Amino acid sequence: MIFFSCYLALHKEYIVCAGNDCFDPDNPCGNKLLDDGMISFIVADNLRWSFIES
């Protein structure tokens, strides 16, 4: 999956990541992007990342 934009934020004690910056974590099921099947989202307790050399 290629992300051209994303949503990443701390929301109500959880980390929310979505494949589009128009994502609304307060109403994920009412999000028109979900109806189109064009977005995925993750809700997590923690987040880790590492840098890799290209």
N, C-alpha and C positions, 0 to 999 in steps of 0.2 A: 504494500500500500504506500502510495506517495502522499505525503502531507504538504499541501500548499499553504495551509494555515492550521492553527490548532488553538485549543483552549486548555490552559494548565493553571490551576488555582487551588488554594486552600479554601475549602468550603465546608462549613459546619464540622470542623475537626477532621475532615477527610480530604485527601488529595483527589481532584477530579481532572481527568485528561480526556479530551475529545478531539476528534479529527477535523473540527471546524471551529473557527473562532466565534461563530454565531450561536454556539451551543448555550442553552439556558439550563443550568443545573437545578434551579428551583422547580422546573417543570419539564423534565427530560421526556416524559411520555407525550406531552403536548407539543413537542418540538417538531415542526414541519419537516426538518431535515431527516428525522428518524422515519417518517412516513415514506420518504423517497428511497429509503434504504441506502443513503449515501453517507452515513456517519456511524462511527462506533464510539463508545465511551467506556472509561475505566474509572472505578472508584476504589481507592486504596488507602491503607493505613500509613504507609511510608513510601519513600521514593529514593532510589539510588541511581547514579549514572556514573559513567567513566568516559574519559576522552580517549579516542583511538587516533593513531596517526594514519593519515591517508596516503 
